[in-house]
Structure formats: structure tokens, C-alpha cells
Amino acid sequence: MQNADFDYFAWWKACVTQLNIAPSEAWNLDYCEIATLLEVEQKTNQDASLMVNAQRELNGMPPGELKNVN
């Protein structure tokens, strides 16, 4: 998935309009938090390692050392 494939604004707008979360607070939520709040059902079997691996990459871990990569 490329960054351009994910519509951050649509998720932010859903938080503000559907959940009545303040815009400044909505921007601070990550995908997992928003998906839980909006009760989005995952259509893939991807687990939380997606977010963990993203954090590991941000912290400088080489891609070859990531775990549970599909």
C-alpha cells in the first residue's frame, strides 16, 4: 500500500462528524484507534504487527529484520 492510497481526510472527517471528536484530537488518533472507534471490520487477516512494523521502521530497523511481513 502506498501512502497515497489511504484517505486520511475521510477518516478524520468521520471522527469529527460521526463521533463528535474535536478536530485537534481527531488528528492525534492513529489508524487502529480510529478503526476501533468506528467499529470497522477488518477484511484481511493482518494483525497488529502492521503498526508495530511501521513503528520499527520509523525507529530505523532495516526492512529485512521486520517480523510477520506478508
C-alpha positions, 0 to 999 in steps of 0.5 A: 500500500502506498501512502497515497492510497489511504484517505486520511481526510475521510477518516478524520472527517468521520471522527469529527462528524460521526463521533463528535471528536474535536478536530485537534484530537481527531488528528492525534488518533492513529489508524487502529484507534480510529478503526476501533472507534468506528467499529470497522471490520477488518477484511484481511487477516493482518494483525497488529504487527502492521503498526508495530512494523511501521513503528520499527521502521520509523525507529530505523530497523532495516526492512529485512529484520521486520517480523510477520511481513506478508 
